[in-house]
Each structure stands twice: as structure tokens, then as C-alpha cells.
Amino acid sequence: MAEQDDINLADWDICMPLIGDAGHNAGFRIKNKPGETERLNTTGIERNGTAVLGRLYHVVHGFRREGRDPPATLIVFEWLLRPGPLLRRFREVNIEVIFAAHGLRPGMLPSEDLAGFDPAVVKIGPSVPLENSSMTYTVDKTSGGSFGLSVGVGGYATLEPKVHSETTKSGIQRIDYSVQAGYPFLKNKNSGPPNGVLWTFQENSTQESGLPKVIRTAVLLERYDDDFGAFEATIKTTSHISFMEDAKESLRRAVGKIPVDDPVIFDPQPRADIPHGGVVLSGDKSDLTDVENPIDFKNLKFEDLDKLIAIVPEHPKGSV
């Protein structure tokens, strides 16, 4: 896992580049500039000041092993969970990222399906569910009841619950903990390798611990041999904060009031000015020619993704 001291919250541009859109997805969303690739800010829709803000931290285009096909890309995302002015804690956050081929491929017509060129998810960080803030507690469980039969008008019978006895079990041991986990899955396809990843983060509900301030996640993608065509990542975030806030968000989604951020476009074409393949390093994509890349772009298969992720501790106590 990455060291926490390399996380600088001051690097975050809280004023996300949200642009008005009077079209189908009316509202505000993050849009790509014409021809923009590797857009640093990935998500930023606010919910009463509470937001899941995302950005690219590392993007390294290279190869699976020994600098040979298949081509591969390693992406490290960084997520800032902003609690808003009321300091409401995040109880759960889910981040879904779908990868798909973008643009044309040589010899293909615009009407042809590109699904066969979708990047494949081959590794995820965290690679196994991480359990933190574990605690054991004891509960007493009471259960019992029976059903009574009553006959109404016309001879119709109905079952009615009638509790007449109870059974109590004392001293039941339970364990609660917070969880950070990633899972690959198929999206818009029913065969082949997974092209999506779902990261889920859940608090220790017993402790009401909330979620970390900043989380990094990582994914390794592979493509067909000699495929250096562009691909895109469509990102969707959902969060559980409180019953009322969740209900408001569900309503806004149902009536189309929550707009969609533009997909992030990635261009894996080799660049002479960036021989090490790192087109985004430490949240920056400018003047990277002479910057040392901490990731071996020729052997991405052997990178330990768990060392590239990081977690900043939970929000301060007092969050509600």
C-alpha cells in the first residue's frame, strides 16, 4: 500500500470544471475539451456539498511483459470523499467504471461494433477485500411467533400473524468491520473477459466509523496485440449518507436530474516525448519527459497494485 504522506489534499481542484448542458443530460457535468485525453478530473457532481470527487493519479501505457504484446495500461484512480458543510459521514460508496473501445479501428466501418476491442480487466487493487476497524460485540436475539387462521365473509380464509411465544438467545458474538473491495464484471456483453470494475467501500456500521477521506484504487487493462486505439472509461458513483439524502438522489436519478460526466478518453499510442509511458504521474500530466516513472511500463503484469493504493484515515469523529 502506498505511503500516506504522498497524498496532498491541496492538489485537489475543488472547483471542478463543470459545464452547463442544455441538451439531453441537462444540468452540470464534467465535459471533455475537443480532442482531450486522460482528463485528470473524472467525477465531481455535488449533492448538497457532499461529493465523491475523482481524478487520475497514475496512467501508464505499456506492455504486459518484456516490452512485448499484448499492450496494457495501468490506471490508478484517486477518490476524495468530501462530507460537505454538515459533515455527514459516508456510510457506503460504490464506484463503477466501465471500459470500452473508443473511435475506429483500422479497416472497420463506423457502423461496426467495437465491443471486441474493449480493454480487458486483468488485475484490480485492492486485489482482496480489505477489512479495517474490526470489532467483536455481543447481542441478544429474540424471535418467535405463529400464524392464526380466521374465516371471513363468504368462507374466505386469511392468515394473520399472532405472536404468542418468544425465544431469546443470549451472548451471540458478531463481528463488524469496514470494507474496501474491488470486483471485475461484464457490462453490455455476456462472454469474454470482464470490461468493468466495481469498487465498494462500507463503514463499520456499529462504530459509525464513516469512510476514509481519500482512497486510491488501481486497475490493469490489456488489449489485443497491436491494438493502440483509444478507449474510454465511463464512471458512475453512488453513495449512502442518510435516508433523506439517498431518497433525494434516487428521485433525481429517476427523473433524469443527475447528469452524466463525459467518459474519460485514453490514448495508448506510444509517444516519443514520454518514452517511459507515464502520461499521468502523481496527478500531473505536464512536462513528464524527464520525470521518473515509478512503474515499469514494459512489465505491467508484475506490478503489485496493492502497493499503489492508499487510504487516508476516516473523517474526524463528530461526523453524523
N, C-alpha and C positions, 0 to 999 in steps of 0.2 A: 504494500500500500504506500502511496506517495506521502512524503512528509507534509505535514500541515503548514509548515512555515513558508511554503512556496505559494500559498493561497493568499492573494491580496485582494480584499474586498474593494479597495479603491480602484482596482482595474475595471470594475463593472460600470458600464454606462447605464445608470438607472433611467435616464431619459432615452428610452428605446426609440428607434426611428419608425414610429407608427405613422402610416399614411392613410388619409381618408379614402374611402372607396364607395362610390355611389352605385356600384354595379350589383351583381348577384349577391355577393357577400358584403352587404352594406355594413359599415361600421369602421373600425380601425384594425389594421393588421400590419405585419411586417412584410414589405414588398421587396423583391429583388430589383436592383437597378438593371438597366439593359446590359446584358452580357455578363452580369455579376456571377462569380463562382465562389464557393467557400465563404458564404456570408457569415460573418462572425456571430451576429445575434440571431438566434434560432427561434426563440419564443419570447413573448412579452406581454400578452394580453392581461390586463389587470382585472381584479374582482374586488371592488371597494378597497383598493390599495393593497390587497393581498395578491401576490403574484408568484408564479413559477417562471423565473427568468432563465433562459438557456443561452449558452454560447458555445462555440467551438474552442476547445483548448489546444488539442493537437490534431492535425490532419497530415498523415504521411502516406504518400502514394509510392508503391514499390512492387515487390515481388514476394511470392510465398517463401522461396528459399534459394540461396546461392545466386540471386540476381536473375533467375530464370522464371519462365511462365509456370503457373498462371500469375497474372498481375493481381495485386492485392492492395487494399487500403486499410490503414488503421486509423480509427477516429476516437478521440477522447472528448466527451461532452462534459461541460460543467454546468450545474444547475444551482441557481441561487433561490432559496425559498424565502421570500420576503413576507413577514407576517402582517404588515400593514399597521396603520395607526392604532388600532385596537389591540394589537399584539395577540391576536387569536392564533393559537398554535395549529400547526398542520397535524392532523391525525393520520392521514394517509395521502400519498401522492402516487399516481400511476403515469408513466411516460411511455407512449407507444411511438416507435419510429419504424416507418415502412420505407424500404429501399427499392427503387425501380430504375430501369434504364431510362435515359433521357435523350431526346433528339433522335437522329437517324444513325443507322449503321451502314457501312459500305455495301452497295448492291441492293439495299432494301428500299421499297416504296414507302411513302408517307402513310399509306393505309395499312401496312403490315404490322402485325403485333410484335412488340418488343419484349414481351414477358420472358422470352427465352434468354434474354440478355440481362435480366435482373441480377444484381450482385447477390451472392450467397453469404449468409451469416454463418461463420465457421467458429468463432470464439467470442465470448462475452465476458466482460468484467463488471461486477463480481461474477466469478465462474461458479461459485456455490453460494447459497443463501448465507448472508452474514447475520448472526444473531447477537445483539448487544443488549445491555441493561437487563440481563436476565434476573428474575426473582421468583422465589417459590412462596406460595401463600396457601392458607388453609381455608376451606369453605364448608358450610353445612348445606346440604341439598335436601329439600323437601318436595315430595311428589305424591300423587295419589288421585283417585277419582273413579267415577263409574258413570255409566250411561243408564238413564231410566227411559222406559217406553211409555208413551202416552198416546191415547186414541182420541182423535178429534172428530169433528163433524163429518159424517159420511163414511166413517170407518177408517179414515186415513191415519196411519201410524207415523209418529215422529220420534226421533231420538233426542233426548235432552240431557246435557251434562249435569250430573248431580254428584258433587264431591261429598263422600261420606266417610272417607278414611284417608290418613296421611302416613307416609313413611319418611323418616328423617335419617339421612346418613351423615354422620359427623366426621370431621377430620379428613376430608378429601383434599389431597395435595394437587395443586395445579401450578404450572409454570407459565409465566408471561415474559415476553421479550420484544424488543423492536427488531424489525427485519428489513434488510436490503437485499434484493434478489433480482436477477435478470433471466428471462426465458425467451428462447427463439420460437418463432411460429411462422406459419404460411399465411399470406394475405393475397386475396384475389387469385389464388391458384390452389390446386388440390394435389399437386405432385412436385417432385423435385426438392432441392434444398430450401430451407427457410429463408425468407426475404424480409423478415421483420423481427423486431425485438421489443419485449415489454419489460420495463424496469418498474418494480413496485417497492414502495417504502412505507412501512407501517410502524406506528409508535407502539411503545409499551403502554397499552390502554389502562392497565392497573396503576401504573405510576403516573399516567398522563404526561409522559415524557416529551411529547412533541417530536418533531423530526429535526435532523441536522440543518444548520444554516446553509451549508454548501456541500454538494455531493458531486463527485465525478464518476462517470461511467465510461466504459470503453467497449468497442466492438471491432472485430477484424472481419473484413469482407474479401471475398475472392470473386474473380470474373473469369470468363472463358479466355483461353490462350489468345494472345494478341488483341484482346479487346481493351482498347484505351478510350472508348467512347464515354461520354458524360453519363452520370447517373444522379439521382436525386433522393433526398430524404424528406418524407412528409412526417411532421411531428405533431402529436396530439397529447395534451396533458390534461389530466383530471385530478381533482383534489377533494378531500373530505376535511372540512373545517368545523362546521356546525350544521345542525339540521336545517336551520333557516337559510344559511348561505348556500348549502347544497341544493335546497329546493329552488332557490332563485336561479342558480346556474342551470339546473335541469329545465326550468321553464324557458330560460333564454335559449338554450340549445334547441328545445322543441319548436320554437317559433323562429329559429334561424337568426337570433340576435347575437350569437357568439361567432365572430368572423374567423376565418382560417388564415393562418400565416402562410405565405408562399413557401413552397418546398425549397430546401437548400440544395443548390446545384453544385456538384463536384466534377472537376475536370482532371482526370488522372493522366492526361498526356504528359510525358516527360518534358521537363523544362530545363533548358541549358543554364538559366540563371539560378536554378535551385538544384544543383546536382545531387543533393542528399535526399530529395523527395519530400522534405518537410515544408508544405505550403502554408501551414499554420503551426506555429510553435509557441507554447505558453500564452495562447490567446492573442497572438500577433501574427500578421501576415505581410508585414512590410520590411524590406531590407533584410531578407533572410539568407542572402548568398553566403555570407561568412559566419552565420550563426551555427553553433554546434548543435546537431540533431541528436538528442538522447536515444533515439530509436533507430535500429539498424534496418534501413529500408530494403536491403537486399534479403533479409531473413525475417520477415514479419511473422512467420509461423511460430518462431521460437520466442517471441516477446511474451513476457509474463504480464498479462493485462491487469492482474490483481495488484501489481506494483505501480500501475499507472493511475489507479483510482485513489480518491482521498475523501475523507469525511471530516467536516468541521463540527465540533460538538453541538448539542442541541441548543435551541434558543433559551434565553435565561428563564429561570423559574419566575412565575408570575404571569406567563402567557396563559391565556384562557382557552 
